[in-house]
Amino acid sequence: MMVKKIRWGILATGGIARVFAADLRLLDGAELMAVGSRSLERAEKFANDFEIPLRFGSYEELAACPEVDAVYVSTPHPFHKENTLLCLNAGKAVLCEKPFAMNAIEAREMIAVARANNVFLMEAMWVRFTPLFQKVKQWLKDGLIGDVRYLHSDYGFHSDKGPESRVFNPDLGGGALLDVGVYPISFASYVFDKQPNGIKTSGYRGATGVDEQGSFIFEYDGGKTASIFSANTLETKKESIIFGTDGFIHIYGPWNQLKHVCINVNGKEIIEEFPVLGRGYTYQAIEVMDCLSKGKTGSDILPLAETLAIMETMDSIRAQWNFKYPME
């Protein structure tokens, strides 16, 4: 139970920040207190749109604001570490947008600073906290479909943005793996409760040098496998199917509209609906606020150790491609 409202600040004013701000306003336990941007003009516009009382023309001012308890970091990937450390060192709890960092080295530093300051930190892998995903996890724990043997999960979209856009620009962390591949890779971690002990990959790097497409086979003990695909130049079904010895669970895409799932057990099929509050970003905010109310510095649903392990898996994938970003 919430004992007080958590006062939120939003760092950066892009599209994902707008989705989070709109969802945050749906929660009784949240107070959207402040926004920070690299320009006061953008901060003012964002604040006016969402009726936010405090607006700052720098991230430093937001981090220093005594009327903010938690900060949602929504900048492009290469700035996650810098922005997160700024807030952690100011004593602010941080919800950092996915991917958590550019690589595991950055992730380790972010986690170390959070622990040194005894401050809450969590990756904003929002789907993990939705009612649908939580129910799927319970079904797996209960053995509804028997022993899980195989997972298929994909996230591909077609972008018509230019080479300087965040999607394709290596200086902005472009590429499908970090942008959308992280979703099914994180889901594989969620399903199998571990990282793969073997990874086979096939990737295609486009004109700007970033990955535009990637296929991954994850191998686990006992012959269990996951087949994962990501792309930013190709539309896919954006779905996941978990196959067990007694049936399967089919989560229908797209990832940003997770509402229903098909369960097939011993040939009998059931469709379950999961209404979503807002766009679904509400649930990760609820988790942050619940943890803060209990004095916790991390989430049990998405522990920092797992976030780091997922970053290590993506590092291993890029190592097979001999792909490094300019800032690495």
N, C-alpha and C positions, 0 to 999 in steps of 0.2 A: 504494500500500500504506500502511495506517495504521501509524505508528511509535509512537503512544501513544493511549490512550483520550481522547476529548474529553469533558470534564465539562460536562454540560448543566444549565441552570436553566430553569424554566418560569415565565413571568410571566402570572399569572391562572389561574383554576381552573375555567373553564367546560367545556362539553361538548367543544369542539374540542381543548382542552388535554388532556382525558382520552384522546382518540383518539391524539394525538401521544405522550403518555406511554406508553401501552400499546405502540405501535409501536416507540418508542425502546428499550424493554427487550428487543426482539428482536435488537438489533444488538450484536455483540461489541465494536465500536469505540466504543460510546457508554456513558457512565456518567451515569445520571440522579442528579445530585448535590443539587439544591435546587429549591424551589418558593417563589414569593412571591405573596401575596394582599393585598388591602386589609384582611383580618382574619386574625389568627393562628389563629383557630378553623377557618376554611376551609382555610388552608394546612396545618394539622395533619391534618385529615381527608383531604385530597388526598394528603399525604405518606404517611400510614398505608396508604392504598389501594394505593400504588405503591412502598412501601418506600423512600422518599426520605429520606436522612439529615438534610438541612438544610431547615428550614422557617422562613419569615419572614412577619411580619405587615405588611410594607410592600414596595413595589417597590424603594424606595431601598436597603433592606438587601440584597435579592437582587442588585441591580446592583453593590453594593460588595463582594460576597463574593469573596474571593481564590481560592476553590476552584471557581469557575465560569469556564469558557472561552467558552461560547456560550449565548445566551438565545433561547428561542422566545417571541415576543410574540404573545399570543392574546387580547388585549382587543378590545372592539368597535371598529369602524372609526375613530370620532373620536379615539380615544386612541392610535392607532398611532404617530403622530409623536412625541408627548410621551414615550411609553414607550420607543420606539426611541432617541430622543436621549439619554434617561437612561442607557441601557445603552452606547451608543456612546461617550459622554463618560466612561464608567467603563472604557473599553477592552475591552468585551465584544463578541465577534462576535454578530451578530443575524440571526435568521431571523424575518421579520415576516409575519404572516398576511395573506392577501389580503382585501380590496384593500389594496395597499401603503399608501395614504393616502387622504384624502378628496378630494384634487385634486392637480394637478401642482405647484402652489406648495409644498405640504407635501412632496411627493416630492423636489423639488429641494433643499429644505433638509436632508432626511434624507440624501440622497446626498452633499451638500456636507460635512456633519459627518462622515460615514463616511470620506470622502477626507481631510479635514483631520486626522483621528485615525489614518489608515492602518489602519482596522479593517474587517473583513469585514461585508458587508451583502447580503441577498438576500430577495426576496419569496417567500413560501411558496405559490406556485402549484404545488401538489403533483403535479397530473396531468402537468405538463410533464416530470417526471423518471421517470415509470413506464416499465417495459420496453415496453409497448404504444406509448406516444407516441414513445419513442425509435426504435422500429422503423418506425413510420409516417414519421417524419422521414427515415430512411434510404431508405425506398422512394421518397419524393418526390425526394430527391437523386439516386437512381439512375434516375429517369425511368420507374418501373414503370408508371404510368398515363399517361405522355406529358406534355403540357403542361397544367398545372392551370389550369382555366378558371372553376370555380365551386365554392363551398363553402356547404353548409347546416349550421348548428349551432344547437341550441336548449338552453335550460335553464329549465324552468318547473316550479314546485312549488306546491302549494296549502297555505297556512298558515291554521290556524284560531285563531292567537294573537290577542290583543287589541291595540288601538291603542297601548298603552303598551309593547308588546314591541319588541325590537330590530328585528324585521322591518318594522314600520310606523311606528315613532317617529322623526321627523326629527332629534330631539336625539341619537339613538343611531346616526345614519347609515342609517336604514331606507330601504327601496326595493329593487327587484329588480335594478337595473343594477349597483350596487356589490356586492351580495351574491352574485348568481349570474350576472348578465350578463357579469361580468368573465371567467368561464370561457370561453364561446365567443368573446368578443372577443380574449382572449389567444390562443386557438387560431387565430383568423384571422391574427394576427400571426405565429404559429408556422408556419402553412402558406405564407403569401405572403412572409414575411421582410421585411415592411414594413407601415406603416400606410396606410390608404386615402387617396386624394387627393380623394375625394368621399364624403360621408355623407348619406343621406336617412333620416329617422327618423319614427316615429309612436309616441307614448307616451300612456299613460293614467295620470293621477294620482288616487289615491283620496281618501277622506275626510280622512286625516291630512296630505295634501299630497305624499306620496312617490309615486314611480312604482310602480305595481302591475303594469304590463305595458309592454313596449317592443318594437318591431320596427325593425330597422336594415338598410339596404342599404349595403354598403361597395363603393365603386368603385375599381378599380385601373387602371393603364395597360394598354392593349391590350384593353379590354373585359372584363377579368376582374372578377368580382363575388363578394360573400359576402352571404348572407341569414342574419341572426341574430335570435333571439327570446329574450326573458327575461320571467319573470313570477313573482310570489309568491302569486298567487291562482288559478293554473291549472296543472294537471298536463300536462306534455308528454312526449314520448318520451325526451328528454334524449339525443339522438344527434347524430352528425356524419357527413356524407357529403361526401367530396372527389371532384369530378368532373374527370377529365382527358380528353384527346383519345383515349386508348387504353383507358379503363376508369374504374372508381371504387373508392374505399376507403370502406367503411361501418363506422363505429365505433359499436357498440351501447351504449346507455345502460343504467342511469343513470351519471352522471359519477362517483359514489362507489363504483361496482362495475365499473371498467374491466377486463375480462378477455378479451374476444374481438372479433375484427374480421373482416369479409368483404372479400376482395379480388376484384374482377371485372376481368379483363384480356382484352380482345377476346372477350368472351362466356364465358370460362372462369372459374368461380367457385371460390374456395378460402376455407375458414374456418380462421383461426389462433387458437389459445388462448394466453393470457398469464396464467399463475398470478401472483397478487399476494402479496407478503410482508406479512402483517398486513392493515391497511386501506389500504396503499399510501403512507402518510405516511413510511414507512421510507426511500423513495428520495430525498426531498428532504433528509433528515437525512444520508444517505450522501454526497450532493453537498456539503453544507456541510463535513462532516468531511474529505472528500477535498481540498477547496479549502484548508482550514486546514492540512492536513498538507503541502501544497505551498507554503504561504506566500502564497496568493492572497487578494485582498480582494474578489473578486467571482466570479460564476459565468459560464462561457462558454455554458452551456445557457440561462440566463435572465439576461442582462446587465442591469445597472442602467439603461443607456441605453434598453433595450427596455421595462423596467418603467415608466420615465418616459414614454416615447412612448405606451404603452397608457393611462396616466393622462390624457395630453393628449387622446387619442381620446375617452375617456369624458367629459372636460370639454366637448369639442365637442358631444357628444350632449346633455348637460344644458343647454348654452347654447341649443340649438335649442328646448328646452322652457322656457327661462327659469326654470330650477329651480336654486336655491341652498339649501344647508343653513343653519340658523340660525347655526352657528359660522363660516361663511365670510364 
